Amino acid sequence: MVVHSELSDDEIDRVFHALAAATRRDILRRTIEQEHSVSTLAADYDMSFAAVQKHVAVLEAANLIIKRAEGRERLVRADPATIARARTLLARYEDLWRSRVHRLDAILAEASASDTDTDTERD
């Protein structure tokens, strides 16, 4: 089995598209906690079974959930590997932005120190 540590651009697009809808985020949360049948999931939403199936299909296309057949039921559970890969990507973005904020803080501190030095020379 080959494990890819990074998501491709297409995979990233699918993950963020899947997470853009509150219902899909809720389905993902519920399937992290435990495996559910699609019909059990559908019972808790004010929408048709077909609409919930479509939400599940979007999550499945993003590899955020895994669907399997058990008799006539389709059971879904979250895929922790893809969730971890998405988390790693977001952590990289967070590190990038923190680095930029730290550099900006340093530049502003330098400018502030320079202004203080100029004010001291005037006195």
Salt bridges, closest charged atoms under 4 A:
GLU6 OE2 - ARG92 NH2 3.71
GLU11 OE1 - ARG85 NH2 3.43
ASP26 OD1 - ARG29 NH2 2.68
GLU33 OE2 - ARG29 NH1 3.18
GLU35 OE1 - ARG68 NH2 2.92
ASP44 OD2 - ARG30 NH2 2.69
GLU60 OE1 - LYS67 NZ 3.67
GLU70 OE1 - ARG68 NH1 2.94
GLU94 OE2 - ARG98 NH2 2.69
ASP119 OD1 - ARG122 NH1 3.56
